């Protein structure tokens, strides 16, 4: 069997560990592996090359992806998919392992059904918003990166005695914001899954100040319906008169070496992806739920909504009081 592998969408720490796992598992079982550069764009352009043991040596600890990644609007067109199909035939690829997030799984779903190719997905996105797995590759590292930054911000916040609004990634999901909020001891967390009441936020901050709290850290997911961190901070300033500072963590959440947890998850799922292909599997994403490997149809990964754990939200509210 000739297996292609690509990374698509936003990069996530642990993608390289997943690439390594797929390549070495495939080679161990006497299959050939081919890297595809820059995601679906590489499949369209025919930028496909053989991978061997040496090609994935010393990458498990590296962030980003050695294959490069991109978002491809062309791939979602009939013409783009036709080019990709022609290149799969030309390079005699029997299957492709797609490592990425929601958009990547959506593209794999349409392509596999339209052209009858065998595709298997691996969940890799710092947002942790894919249905069919408890955790996505890259999420744990992103949380730890954000947590380190917020711990440092708390030192400054306690010295200045100002309200700090810290914006984390999460356009449609608040998994990073909720997790890092609880882990950092933040006073408030604003995420897309829960309604944001600015009057209630202001009352809470005023009570904290009245009680003598020297630090007030508000974690804001970038996709919160009340606005981004700066917009919310300005509104709170008008309502309270309290000075504020805003920190947007941005892409530092994506960078750096993947955590041990992300490396292990990526290795396990990469191994399972090759096993699934050897059994004739196709059209689904390989994930892990309650410590067990599960297989979720591509369509379900992006159509079904992954829910946050409301117990964490309730716990945070109590412990921040």
N, C-alpha and C positions, 0 to 999 in steps of 0.2 A: 504494500500500500504506500502511496505517495501522499504525504500529509503537508498541507500548507499551514502557516501560522501567521496571524497578523494582530496588531494592537490598534485599537480604533478609539476615536473620541478623545476626551481629556486623559492625560497621563495619570497614573496612580502608582504609588510606591508598592512594589511587589510584582509588577508586570514582568520584570526580568526574571524573577524567581519562577513565575508561571511558564515563561518561555523555556527556561532551563529544564523544568520538569517535563514539559511536553516533548522537547527534543530528546532528552536522555532516555525517557521511557520508551519513546518510539524506536530509537536506535537499539535499545536493549532487546526489543521484540522484533528486530530486523526489518523495520520499516524505514523509508527515506523521509527526510523532513526538509521543507523549503521555507525560508523566511520571505515575507512579503513586506516591503518597505512602505511606510506612511499609510498604513491601514487600507481601506477600500480603494484609495487613490492608486496605491501600488498594484492592486489587482487589476484596475482599469488600464494602467500604464504597462503592465507586464513586468514590473520591477520585482522579479522573483529570483531567488538564489538559494543554493543548497546550504544547509546548516549541518555541522558535525559537532562532536564533543568539544573540540577546541573553540568552536565559535560561541559556545555558551559558558566557557570557563570564566571563573571569577566575576560573575555578574549577579549572583544571588544577593549580594549586599548593596548593589547599585540602585539608586532611584531612577525614575524615568523609564524609558524603554529603548533597548538597543535597536529595535526595528523602526523607531520613529512612529509618530501617530498623527492623525489628522481627522477632521470632520469632512465628509465628502458629500456635497450636495449632488454632484454628478452621479454618484452611485445610485441614488434614489430615483433616477430617471430610467426609462426603458432603454435608451441608448447606452447609458453608462453600464447598466447591468449586462447588456448584450456584449459589450467589450470585455467585461470581467469574465463572463462565461466563455468567451472565445479564448482568453488567456489561460483559463483553467484547463481547457481542452488542449491547447497548444503545449502547456507544460505538463500535461498528463497528471494533473492533481486529482486524486480520488476524494479528498475531503479537505476541509479547512477548519482550523480551530480559531475562533474569534474571541479575543480578549478585550472586553470593554464594558461600557455601561448601557443605559437604556436605548440610546440611539443605535448603538452597535448591534444590540439584540434585535431591534426592529428591522434594521437592514438585513441581518442574517435571516430573519423570518421570511421577508419578502423574497429574497434571492433564492433561498432553498426551495420555496414553494413554486416560484416562477420558472426556475431552470432545473429543478430536480437534482441539485447537487447536495452532497452530504456536508452539513455544517454542525459544529458543536460549539457552544458558547461557554466562556468563563467570566464570572462577574468581577469586573475590576473598575471601581469608581469610588472616590473618597466620600461621595454623598450617601452611600449605603442604602440607596433607594430602590434597588431591584428586588422584586418579589421572587421568592424561591430560594432564598439563602438568608441565614441569620445575619451574616456579615459579608461584606464585599471586600475584595482585595484592595488594600489602600486605606480603608476607613480607620483602622486602628492607628496607623502611622499619622494620619491627618489629625486625629484627635490628640495624640501625644505632642505633635508639633504645635498645635494651637494651645494646648495646656501649658507647655513650657513658656510660651509667649505671655499668656495671661498671668501666670505666676509672677513673672517679671513686672508686668503692668501693676499688679497688686502692690508691689513694693513702692512704686511711684505714687499710686493712688493714695496709699496710707500717709505718705509724706505731704502730698499736696491737699489732701482732704477734698477732692473733687469727685464728681460723678464721671466714671469712665464708661463709654459705650464702645464695646468691642464687636466688630462685625466679622462673622465667620461665614464660610461658604455654605450654600444650601438654598438654591433658587426655588426648589419645590418641596424640599424635605428638610426637617429640622433635626436629623439624627446627630450631626456634629454639634450643633448648638446645645441640644439637650444633654448630650453625654459630657461635653466639656464644661457645661454650666454646672452640672452636679459635681464633677471631679474637681473643679476649681473653687467651689464654694461661692459661686456668683450669687448676687442678691436677686437678680431677675433674669429670665430667659424669654426671648420673644422669637417664636418659630411659626412657620406657615400653618402648622396643624392645629394651633390653638388661637382663638381670637385675641387680638391685642386691644386692650382698653387703656388708653393713655391716661384717663382720669384715675383709674385704679393704680396704674404705674406710678403716677405722681404722688398719690396718697401713700403708697408703700415707701417711696424714697423719702418723703417728708417724715414719716414715722421713724425710719432708720436714722435720719439726721437728728431728729429729736431725742432718740435713744442714745445718741453719742457715737454712732458708728462712724469710724474714720474713713472707711472704704465703702463705696457703692459701685459695684461692677454690674453692668447690664450687658448680657450677651445677646446679640441681634443676628439672626440668620438673614442673609442677604435677600431672601425672598419673602420676608415678613410683609403682611398686607398693609401695615402702617407706614412702610417706607424703609429706606436703608438706615444705617446707624446715624449718619449725619443729619438726615431729615428728622428722625425721631428725636435726636439730641436737641435740635433747634426748637422743636415743639415743646419739649420738656423745659427748656430754658425760658421760653415765654410764659409758661404756666407756673414756674417755681422761682425764677430769678437766679437759680443756682448755676454756677459756672460748671463747665464740662470739658472733657477731652474725648476725642474719637480716635480709635485705632482700628484700621482695616487690615486684617491679617493677610487676606488675598492669597497669592500663590505660594507663600512660604508654607502653607499647609500641605501642599503637594510634594514639596521637595525633600531631599535628604534620603538617607538609608532607610529601607523599610524595617519596621519593628519585627521582632522574632515571631509575633503572632501572625503578621502578614506573610512572612516568609514561609511559615509552616502551612498556612491556609493555601497559599498559591501553589506550593509543592504538592499538597494532597490533591487539590482540584486538577492540576495539570496531569498528574498521574492518572486520575480517574477519567479525564477526558480521553486519553489514549485508550484506556480499557473500554470505554463506551464505544469508540470507533471500531475497535477490534470485534465487538459484539454486533456490529452493524448499526449502531445507534446514529441518529441524525435528527435535527430539528428541535433540539432542546438545549437548555443551559444546565451545566453541572454546578450545584451549590451544596451547602451544608446546613442542615437544620437539626438542632439538638444533638450535634456531634455526629450525625449520620449523613452520608452522601445522598442527595436527592436530585431528581431530574425533572425540570420544569419546562414545559413547552415554551418556545420563544415568545409566542403571543401573550402568554400569561405573565411573563416577566415584566412587560411594560403596560399591559392593560389592567392588571390587578394591582390595587394600591397596597403598598407595604405600610403597615401601621406602626407608629411609634409606641413605645411602652409608656402608657400614661402613669404607671406606678412610679417611674423615674421622675416624671413631672411633679406629681404630688409630693414625692419625697423631697425634691429640691425646694419646693415652696415652704415645706415645714422646717427644713434644716436652715433655710436662709432667714428665718424669722428672728 
